[in-house]
Amino acid sequence: MTDLAKYGPWAVIAGGSEGVGAEFADQLAADGFHLLLVARKPGPLEETAEKVRSTHGVEVRTLSADLTDPAAITRITGATADVEVGLLIYNAGANSYGGPFLQGELEGFQGVIDLNLTAMLALTHHYGRQMKERGRGGIILIGSLAGYVGCTSESIYGGVKAFSRIFAEGLWSELREYGVDVLEFVLGLTRTPAMVRAGLNFDVPGVAVTEPADAAREALDAIADGPVQVISTGAKVVEMRSIPDRAKLVLGTEKVMRMMVPRHG
């Protein structure tokens, strides 16, 4: 059970319409949190909000926004100007423009950076300052195992996720004496609607798959155990991706990615 007194009464979930984000919403609402859910698609966003309201009786606000648009940050912070946000969950990252770097356009890759980093940093800066002043709160940044190795289709996405992990460690060190918990929770292959739509193969031998509800539960249970925790199904992957022979690791990862995503590379 997530501590409402420490992390409430409001939580902001960026990427809160489906998959892991929707599970965060349901589990936090069950613990009495009021929510602001932010996502790009209004349909799934409103569907999740209505389900949470009717099931748990909490207040749920929604904001349909493209987080790569700088104006979205002002809209989000404005939507919570009259309430006390004690928990920020940034679950909005994705490899929204994958593929070989030199075959793509810089504008497309900039979108990956803005979604995974620029907006995350802006929201963390805004709400983190408020939490520090109050002397309580929590920030969960959803990371990825992609941040532990580079590969052809994820050189930018893997790079921003590696940045996010190091940033979380520094922020955890900065805020720990002020009663604010910071956690980067690292996910691996997760059976989310977005990954299903992307056509990922969930049946690759030796690749563990996590269900969204389990991922959200593990992350909330680990919020005070920062700065970085890896989903239980991914611990062996992180160990393997820490070997000194990076060339061997990258080439091995490429083979797995080709089995998971047929159009990879």
C-alpha positions in Angstrom: 0.0 0.0 0.0 1.4 3.4 -1.0 1.7 5.9 1.9 -1.0 8.5 1.2 0.3 10.7 4.1 3.8 10.9 2.6 3.1 10.8 -1.2 -0.4 12.3 -1.4 -3.0 13.6 -1.7 -2.5 14.0 -5.4 -0.4 12.1 -7.9 0.5 13.1 -11.5 0.9 10.2 -13.9 2.4 11.2 -17.3 1.5 8.4 -19.7 -1.5 7.4 -17.6 -4.0 6.2 -20.1 -3.2 2.5 -20.6 -0.7 -0.3 -19.8 1.5 0.3 -16.8 0.2 3.9 -16.5 -3.4 2.7 -16.2 -2.3 0.2 -13.6 -0.5 2.9 -11.6 -3.8 4.9 -11.7 -5.9 2.0 -10.5 -3.5 1.0 -7.7 -3.0 4.5 -6.4 -6.7 5.3 -6.5 -7.3 2.1 -4.4 -5.0 3.7 -1.8 -7.0 6.9 -1.8 -4.9 9.1 -4.1 -6.5 11.7 -6.3 -5.0 11.8 -9.8 -4.1 13.9 -12.8 -3.7 11.6 -15.8 -1.8 12.9 -18.8 -1.7 11.2 -22.2 -1.8 12.0 -25.8 -4.9 10.0 -26.9 -8.1 11.4 -25.3 -10.2 8.2 -25.8 -8.1 5.7 -23.7 -7.4 8.5 -21.2 -11.0 9.2 -20.5 -11.8 5.5 -20.4 -9.2 4.9 -17.7 -10.3 7.9 -15.7 -13.9 6.9 -15.7 -13.1 3.4 -14.6 -10.9 4.6 -11.8 -13.5 7.2 -10.6 -16.3 4.7 -10.6 -14.3 1.9 -8.9 -12.5 3.9 -6.2 -14.5 7.2 -5.8 -11.4 9.5 -6.0 -11.1 12.7 -8.0 -9.5 12.1 -11.4 -8.5 14.9 -13.7 -7.4 14.3 -17.3 -5.3 16.2 -19.7 -4.8 15.2 -23.3 -1.4 16.6 -24.3 1.6 15.9 -26.6 4.6 15.9 -24.2 6.9 16.8 -27.0 5.1 20.2 -27.2 6.7 22.6 -24.7 3.2 24.1 -24.1 2.2 20.8 -22.5 4.3 21.5 -19.4 2.5 24.8 -18.7 -0.9 23.0 -19.2 0.0 20.2 -16.8 1.4 22.5 -14.0 -1.6 24.7 -14.4 -4.0 21.8 -14.0 -2.6 21.1 -10.6 -2.0 24.7 -9.4 -4.8 24.4 -6.9 -3.8 21.0 -5.4 -0.9 19.4 -3.5 1.0 16.9 -5.7 3.0 14.5 -3.6 3.9 12.0 -6.2 5.0 12.3 -9.8 5.2 9.3 -12.1 6.8 9.8 -15.4 5.7 6.8 -17.5 5.5 8.6 -20.9 8.8 7.5 -22.5 8.9 5.5 -25.6 11.0 4.7 -28.7 8.7 6.9 -30.8 11.2 7.2 -33.7 13.4 4.1 -33.9 15.7 2.9 -36.6 19.3 3.4 -37.8 20.5 6.9 -36.8 21.9 7.9 -40.2 18.8 6.7 -42.1 16.5 8.9 -39.9 15.9 12.6 -39.6 17.2 14.7 -36.7 13.7 16.1 -36.1 12.3 12.7 -35.5 15.1 11.8 -33.1 14.6 15.1 -31.3 11.1 14.0 -30.6 12.4 10.9 -28.8 14.7 13.2 -26.7 11.8 15.6 -25.9 9.4 12.8 -24.9 11.8 10.9 -22.8 14.0 13.7 -21.4 12.9 17.3 -22.0 9.4 16.9 -20.6 10.5 14.6 -17.8 13.1 17.1 -16.6 10.6 20.0 -16.7 8.0 18.2 -14.7 10.5 16.8 -12.3 12.0 20.3 -11.7 8.5 21.8 -11.1 7.1 19.2 -8.8 10.4 18.3 -7.2 10.9 21.8 -6.0 7.5 21.8 -4.3 8.2 18.4 -2.6 11.5 19.7 -1.4 9.9 22.7 0.2 7.3 20.5 1.9 9.8 18.0 3.1 8.0 15.0 1.6 7.0 13.4 -1.6 8.1 10.9 -4.3 9.2 10.8 -7.9 9.2 7.6 -10.0 10.8 7.7 -13.4 10.1 4.7 -15.6 13.4 3.4 -17.1 14.2 0.7 -19.6 16.6 -2.1 -20.0 17.4 -0.4 -23.4 19.4 2.0 -21.3 22.1 -0.6 -20.6 23.2 -1.3 -24.2 23.1 0.3 -27.6 21.7 -1.3 -30.7 20.8 -0.2 -34.3 17.2 0.7 -33.8 17.6 2.1 -30.3 20.8 4.2 -30.2 18.9 7.4 -29.3 16.3 5.7 -27.1 18.9 3.7 -25.3 21.0 6.8 -24.8 18.2 8.9 -23.3 17.3 6.0 -21.0 20.9 5.7 -19.8 20.9 9.5 -19.1 17.6 9.1 -17.1 19.1 6.5 -14.9 22.2 8.6 -14.1 20.0 11.6 -13.6 17.8 9.7 -11.1 20.8 8.7 -9.1 22.0 12.3 -8.8 18.5 13.6 -7.9 18.1 10.9 -5.3 21.3 12.0 -3.7 20.1 15.6 -3.9 16.7 15.1 -2.3 17.2 12.2 0.1 17.9 14.6 3.1 14.7 16.5 2.4 12.3 13.6 2.8 11.7 13.1 -1.0 12.1 9.7 -2.5 13.4 9.3 -6.0 13.3 6.1 -8.0 14.1 5.0 -11.5 12.2 1.8 -12.0 13.7 -0.1 -14.9 11.3 -2.1 -17.1 12.0 -4.8 -19.6 9.6 -6.4 -22.1 6.2 -5.6 -20.8 2.9 -6.7 -22.4 1.4 -3.2 -22.9 -1.1 -2.2 -25.6 1.6 0.0 -27.2 4.0 -2.9 -27.5 1.3 -5.1 -28.8 0.4 -2.5 -31.5 4.1 -2.3 -32.4 4.1 -6.0 -33.3 6.6 -7.1 -30.7 7.1 -10.9 -30.5 6.5 -11.8 -26.8 7.5 -15.5 -27.4 11.3 -15.2 -27.9 13.0 -18.0 -26.0 14.7 -16.8 -22.8 13.1 -13.3 -22.9 11.0 -12.7 -19.8 7.7 -10.8 -20.2 6.1 -8.7 -17.4 2.4 -7.9 -17.1 1.5 -4.2 -16.6 -0.2 -4.7 -13.2 2.9 -6.5 -11.8 5.2 -3.8 -13.1 3.2 -1.0 -11.4 2.9 -2.9 -8.2 6.7 -3.6 -8.0 7.5 0.1 -8.7 5.1 1.4 -6.1 6.5 -1.1 -3.5 10.0 0.0 -4.3 9.5 3.8 -4.2 11.6 4.3 -1.0 14.3 2.0 -2.3 16.0 4.3 -4.8 17.8 5.4 -6.6 17.4 2.6 -9.1 15.5 -0.7 -9.0 15.1 -3.2 -11.9 12.0 -5.1 -12.5 12.4 -8.6 -11.0 12.2 -10.2 -14.4 15.1 -8.1 -15.7 17.7 -8.5 -13.0 19.7 -11.2 -15.0 19.5 -9.0 -18.1 21.2 -6.1 -16.3 23.9 -8.4 -15.0 24.5 -9.7 -18.5 24.5 -6.2 -20.0 27.3 -5.2 -17.5 30.0 -7.4 -19.1 33.2 -5.6 -20.2 33.1 -7.0 -23.8 30.7 -4.4 -25.1 31.1 -5.4 -28.8 30.0 -9.0 -27.9 27.1 -7.6 -25.9 25.9 -5.3 -28.7 26.1 -7.9 -31.4 24.3 -10.4 -29.2 21.6 -7.9 -28.4 21.1 -7.2 -32.2 20.3 -10.9 -32.7 17.7 -10.9 -30.0 16.1 -7.7 -31.3 15.8 -9.1 -34.8 13.7 -12.0 -33.2 11.6 -9.6 -31.2 11.0 -7.0 -33.9 11.2 -8.4 -37.5 11.8 -5.0 -39.1 14.6 -4.2 -36.8 17.8 -2.9 -38.5 
